[in-house]
């Protein structure tokens, strides 16, 4: 199956193609990853998808499923990325696999039990996810935006998983158990998405929602104005 993988959650993004399940059901083979420059997702994403498909001799009808990062991250970036995937999936009638970067980090740690995944949320805040992992089973306990002080308190008696070296150092200094994971690149997202697709964890275009965690600057301005 051909997977189209997109991530517009951060300052920089990516679009990728991957083959999945051709040799065995667990196999995912990246074809190519194309970086997207921050601030221009709306202009780049659809043309880059078209160019990537054409370069490798595919058409949009060859796409078997869409794997898309649904958050947490940039309000504008996620909105642009998810809108494009919703439109394509609606036209092609293909499934969408939403991926939480926090859940991806938690499972990539390969730790068991209570796992806390954290990513830098900017502005002195932390994207925080708490999970209970037993074997292949992952239970989402909470995903939210917290302060660094709150993060350390909430992470007590848990293993902290993060690709952020600064947050890892903060957690270690507080006496917490830490597992450093690789950065959440397109290949890791594709493999995680394929696993979710096999488990039937898909959504329709109308069900696809972004997990911003933080309100947009415009929303915060309006709230402060009243």
Secondary structure as UniProt FT lines:
FT   STRAND          2..7
FT   STRAND          13..20
FT   TURN            25..26
FT   STRAND          28..36
FT   TURN            38..39
FT   HELIX           41..55
FT   TURN            56..57
FT   HELIX           60..62
FT   STRAND          63..71
FT   HELIX           75..92
FT   STRAND          95..100
FT   HELIX           101..108
FT   TURN            109..110
FT   STRAND          113..122
FT   TURN            123..124
FT   STRAND          125..134
FT   TURN            135..136
FT   STRAND          137..147
FT   HELIX           148..154
FT   TURN            155..157
FT   STRAND          159..162
FT   HELIX           165..173
FT   TURN            174..175
FT   STRAND          177..180
FT   HELIX           186..198
FT   TURN            199..200
FT   HELIX           205..207
FT   HELIX           217..224
//
